Amino acid sequence: MAEEIEVLPDPKRLIEGLRDTGYEFNTAIADIVDNSIAAEATLVDLKIDMDYRGNVRVSIADNGYGMDRDELINAMKYGSDRCPNPASLGKFGLGLKTASTAFCRRLSVLSRSKAEAPLLEATWDLDHVASVGKWELLISDEPEKEKIDHLSKVTDGPGTVVVWSTIDRLMKSYKDQGGAFAQRALKKIIQNLKEHVAMIYQRYLDESDKRAIDIEIRINDELIRPWDPFCTNVSDLVGDQVIPVELHNGNEAEFTVRAYILPRKEEFPDEDSARNAKLGNERQGIYIYRENRLIHDADWLGMYSKEPHGSLLRVEFSFDHKLDDAFHIDIKKSQIILNEELWSWLKDEFLTAPRREANNRYRQGVRRKAKEKATGSHDASNKNIASKENEVEKADVTVVNPETGDCEVHNKHGQFRLKLNVGKASRPGEVFIQPVDGLDDNVLFEPTIIERHQAVRLNTAHPYYHKVYVPNLSKGVTVQGMDSLLWGLCVAELSTISDVTAKHFEEMRFEVSRLLRKLVEDLPDPDINDDAED
């Protein structure tokens, strides 16, 4: 007969071990705010400060429905009883404790369920648990005045305050723990938190968004404004599908996928809007929402790497609690795992057209940007070649008809009538290297005659120019070296060409351009948006 023995975990080792569940500060704070939203709070107020000794304190107050004694004790229990509302942002009954103690050694929760009820405080003190060797929760009906004042600031009725103290895992050690360097570091942490909260609770903070209840969140007395990653008021919706799902238990659920292409920087109505969109490589990807709360952002989930040509594409993936098990939501509600069939559908079917369109729009912007950046970038090359032109042995070329491009070329093989591009300088002195936005057959370069000078026209729309020239336009010697090579090839072509070989030279330039296009295919796209994020 099998013997049944209850084996209790060691309180000290387990409570310390649960500190290492992988929370980041922003994710941990969001777990506490989730509880406030689950309690139907309409106002959440966060205070994060540091005293002169460098001790950081975090206090989060809300005007939710609060808790009585039994409810408070249950909330502080590791693995608390399941929330009666399955749509709650809380899920496992661990977040309050594990998120908090990931950064602090003393977690206190002060709450009341109605205005006339007494305030009650429950505290997990990790050092106390270690000293007594028991899961001993500290209960007090005499909370500190500072905690009471914070609750009173938010509500005169029901509500809750969560306080982190003895915080030992947020800040690194400084010589002067409360000094200027530590204060600046904390200020940066708080600013990052504000941006995080604005993003993940956007639907709750935006009064015009009716998918979620309206709440106000303040951090150190600053009202947090929503940040919409999709810039829906100016972006193009290029994909929108609602997918029904039949669950194992026979119930039905659904998820929504929407693809947005953002405008290029210059297409936004003003600079502030463009700056607020946070354009750049790192913000592209899929944004995953559970119960209208962002749980995972800006990630292609292993489908693609983040290349600049996809930087305008952002995808919304929204679902509710019914699909938690299907998507394997983790304890921090910050990660999702899609099954192979859904992953493949997103990658190979839904996202194909939006990615192609985003790439086209990006390329349009690249061509314009490349053309802008090319302006003046070849001046040094033109000056250098001008100083050497008379020392170079080359063919004699006479323009017979500039309208038709008819030219007479006299070189060591004889005299020939050929058609060449004949043009004018688009800038003073630009008579040897002339960047242009496109050439026939999208070749990289071709010989031309500019104001009686033998020159080369350089195609800024060719991938080689974009991926090799553009990243080096500020490096004068590199640009002059590449320009001199192409100019030399064009001068050599005119010096050896004949009416018989003219077609061969044209085919050679086409083949060289094709090969270069292939060779630079896997080179990284330069991010030529000056204000893009790194």
Long-range contacts (C-beta under 8 A, 24 or more apart in sequence): 10-133, 11-129, 11-130, 11-133, 11-134, 11-135, 12-129, 12-130, 12-133, 15-78, 15-101, 15-124, 15-126, 15-129, 15-130, 15-135, 16-126, 16-130, 18-78, 18-94, 18-97, 18-98, 18-101, 19-98, 19-101, 19-102, 19-169, 20-102, 21-98, 21-102, 21-331, 21-332, 22-332, 23-98, 23-99, 23-102, 23-103, 23-332, 25-103, 25-170, 25-189, 25-193, 26-192, 26-193, 26-196, 26-197, 27-99, 27-332, 27-334, 28-99, 28-100, 28-102, 28-103, 29-58, 29-60, 29-99, 29-193, 29-196, 29-197, 30-196, 30-197, 30-200, 30-201, 31-95, 31-96, 31-99, 31-332, 31-333, 32-60, 32-95, 32-96, 32-99, 32-100, 32-162, 33-60, 33-197, 33-201, 33-217, 34-89, 34-90, 34-95, 34-293, 34-333, 35-75, 35-89, 35-90, 35-95, 35-96, 35-160, 35-162, 36-60, 36-62, 36-64, 36-160, 37-64, 37-89, 37-201, 37-204, 37-213, 37-215, 37-293, 38-64, 38-83, 38-85, 38-88, 38-89, 38-90, 39-64, 39-65, 39-66, 39-160, 40-64, 40-65, 40-213, 41-159, 41-215, 42-213, 42-214, 42-215, 42-216, 43-154, 43-155, 43-215, 43-216, 43-217, 43-218, 44-154, 44-215, 44-216, 44-217, 44-218, 45-150, 45-153, 45-154, 45-217, 45-218, 46-193, 46-217, 46-218, 46-219, 46-220, 47-150, 47-220, 48-186, 48-189, 48-190, 48-193, 48-219, 48-220, 49-220, 50-178, 50-182, 50-183, 50-186, 51-178, 52-178, 53-177, 53-178, 54-171, 54-174, 54-176, 54-177, 54-178, 54-179, 54-182, 55-165, 55-167, 55-177, 55-178, 56-167, 56-170, 56-171, 56-186, 57-163, 57-164, 57-165, 57-167, 58-103, 58-104, 58-163, 58-164, 58-167, 59-146, 59-147, 59-150, 59-161, 59-162, 59-163, 59-164, 60-161, 60-162, 60-163, 61-150, 61-151, 61-153, 61-154, 61-155, 61-159, 61-160, 61-161, 61-162, 62-154, 62-155, 62-159, 62-160, 62-161, 63-154, 63-155, 63-157, 63-158, 63-159, 64-158, 64-159, 64-160, 65-113, 65-158, 66-111, 66-112, 66-113, 66-114, 66-117, 66-158, 66-159, 66-160, 67-111, 67-112, 67-113, 67-160, 68-112, 68-113, 68-117, 68-120, 69-120, 69-139, 71-111, 71-113, 72-109, 72-111, 72-120, 72-122, 73-122, 73-137, 73-139, 75-109, 75-122, 76-109, 76-122, 76-124, 76-137, 78-135, 86-321, 86-322, 87-291, 87-320, 87-321, 88-291, 88-321, 89-290, 89-291, 89-293, 89-333, 91-321, 91-324, 91-329, 91-331, 91-333, 92-331, 94-331, 95-331, 95-332, 95-333, 96-162, 97-124, 98-331, 99-332, 100-124, 100-162, 100-164, 101-126, 102-169, 103-164, 103-167, 103-168, 103-169, 103-170, 104-164, 104-165, 104-166, 104-167, 104-168, 104-169, 105-165, 105-166, 105-167, 105-168, 106-164, 106-165, 106-166, 107-162, 107-163, 107-164, 108-143, 108-147, 108-162, 108-163, 108-165, 109-160, 109-161, 109-162, 109-163, 110-143, 110-147, 110-148, 110-151, 110-160, 110-161, 110-163, 111-159, 111-160, 111-161, 112-158, 112-159, 113-158, 114-157, 114-158, 115-156, 115-157, 115-158, 117-158, 119-143, 119-148, 119-151, 121-147, 127-166, 190-219, 190-220, 193-219, 194-219, 194-222, 194-224, 195-227, 197-224, 198-224, 198-225, 198-226, 198-227, 199-227, 199-229, 199-294, 199-297, 200-293, 200-294, 200-295, 200-297, 201-226, 201-293, 201-294, 202-226, 202-227, 202-228, 202-229, 202-294, 203-289, 203-292, 203-293, 204-292, 204-293, 211-292, 212-292, 212-293, 227-276, 229-278, 229-283, 229-287, 229-297, 229-298, 229-314, 230-258, 230-260, 230-262, 230-287, 230-314, 230-316, 231-260, 231-262, 231-263, 231-273, 231-277, 232-260, 234-262, 234-263, 234-267, 234-268, 234-269, 234-273, 235-260, 235-261, 235-262, 235-263, 235-314, 236-260, 236-261, 238-353, 238-354, 238-357, 238-358, 239-315, 239-350, 239-351, 239-353, 239-354, 241-350, 245-323, 245-326, 247-322, 247-323, 247-326, 251-322, 253-319, 253-320, 253-322, 253-323, 253-326, 254-319, 255-317, 255-318, 255-319, 255-323, 256-316, 256-317, 256-318, 256-319, 257-315, 257-316, 257-317, 257-318, 257-346, 257-350, 258-315, 258-316, 259-313, 259-314, 259-315, 259-316, 259-350, 259-351, 259-354, 260-313, 260-314, 260-315, 260-316, 261-312, 261-313, 261-354, 261-357, 261-358, 261-361, 262-312, 262-313, 262-314, 263-312, 264-312, 264-361, 264-362, 264-364, 264-365, 264-529, 265-365, 265-529, 265-531, 266-365, 266-368, 274-531, 275-531, 278-533, 279-311, 279-312, 279-529, 279-531, 279-532, 279-533, 280-311, 280-527, 280-529, 280-532, 280-533, 280-534, 281-306, 281-307, 281-308, 281-311, 281-527, 281-532, 281-533, 282-306, 282-533, 282-534, 283-311, 283-314, 283-533, 284-310, 284-311, 284-312, 284-313, 284-314, 285-314, 285-315, 286-315, 286-316, 286-317, 286-346, 287-314, 287-315, 287-316, 287-317, 288-317, 288-318, 288-336, 289-316, 289-317, 289-318, 289-319, 290-318, 290-319, 290-320, 290-321, 290-324, 290-329, 290-333, 291-320, 291-321, 292-318, 293-333, 295-329, 295-333, 295-334, 295-335, 295-336, 296-334, 296-335, 296-336, 301-336, 301-338, 301-343, 301-346, 303-343, 303-346, 303-347, 303-351, 304-347, 304-355, 307-524, 307-525, 308-362, 308-524, 308-525, 308-526, 308-527, 308-528, 309-358, 309-359, 309-362, 309-363, 309-525, 310-355, 310-358, 310-359, 310-362, 311-358, 311-362, 311-527, 311-529, 311-532, 312-358, 312-361, 312-362, 313-354, 313-355, 313-358, 315-351, 315-354, 365-529, 366-466, 366-525, 366-528, 367-437, 367-438, 367-460, 367-461, 369-528, 369-529, 370-460, 370-461, 370-465, 370-466, 370-469, 370-470, 370-528, 371-435, 371-437, 371-460, 373-470, 373-473, 373-528, 374-435, 374-458, 374-460, 374-465, 374-469, 374-473, 375-427, 375-435, 376-427, 377-435, 377-473, 377-479, 378-430, 378-433, 378-434, 378-435, 378-458, 378-479, 378-483, 379-427, 379-429, 379-430, 380-476, 380-479, 380-480, 381-432, 381-433, 381-479, 381-480, 381-483, 381-484, 381-487, 382-429, 382-430, 382-431, 382-432, 382-433, 383-429, 384-480, 384-484, 385-432, 385-433, 385-483, 385-484, 385-487, 386-429, 386-431, 386-432, 389-432, 389-453, 392-491, 393-495, 394-454, 394-491, 394-494, 394-495, 395-454, 395-491, 395-494, 395-495, 395-497, 397-449, 397-454, 397-494, 399-449, 399-452, 407-449, 409-494, 409-497, 411-494, 411-495, 411-496, 411-497, 412-495, 412-496, 413-496, 413-497, 413-498, 414-498, 416-497, 416-498, 416-499, 416-502, 417-499, 418-497, 418-499, 418-502, 420-447, 420-448, 420-449, 421-446, 421-447, 421-448, 421-449, 421-457, 422-448, 422-449, 422-450, 423-448, 423-449, 423-450, 423-457, 424-450, 424-451, 425-450, 425-451, 431-455, 432-456, 432-487, 433-458, 433-483, 433-486, 433-487, 434-458, 435-460, 435-465, 436-460, 437-461, 441-510, 441-513, 442-513, 442-517, 443-509, 443-510, 443-513, 444-486, 444-509, 444-512, 444-513, 444-516, 445-486, 445-489, 445-490, 445-509, 445-513, 446-490, 446-509, 447-490, 447-491, 447-493, 447-494, 448-490, 454-490, 454-491, 454-494, 455-487, 455-490, 456-483, 456-486, 456-487, 456-489, 456-490, 458-483, 458-486, 459-513, 462-513, 462-516, 462-517, 463-516, 463-517, 463-520, 463-521, 464-513, 464-516, 464-517, 464-520, 466-525, 466-526, 467-520, 467-523, 467-524, 467-525, 467-526, 468-520, 468-523, 470-526, 470-528, 471-526
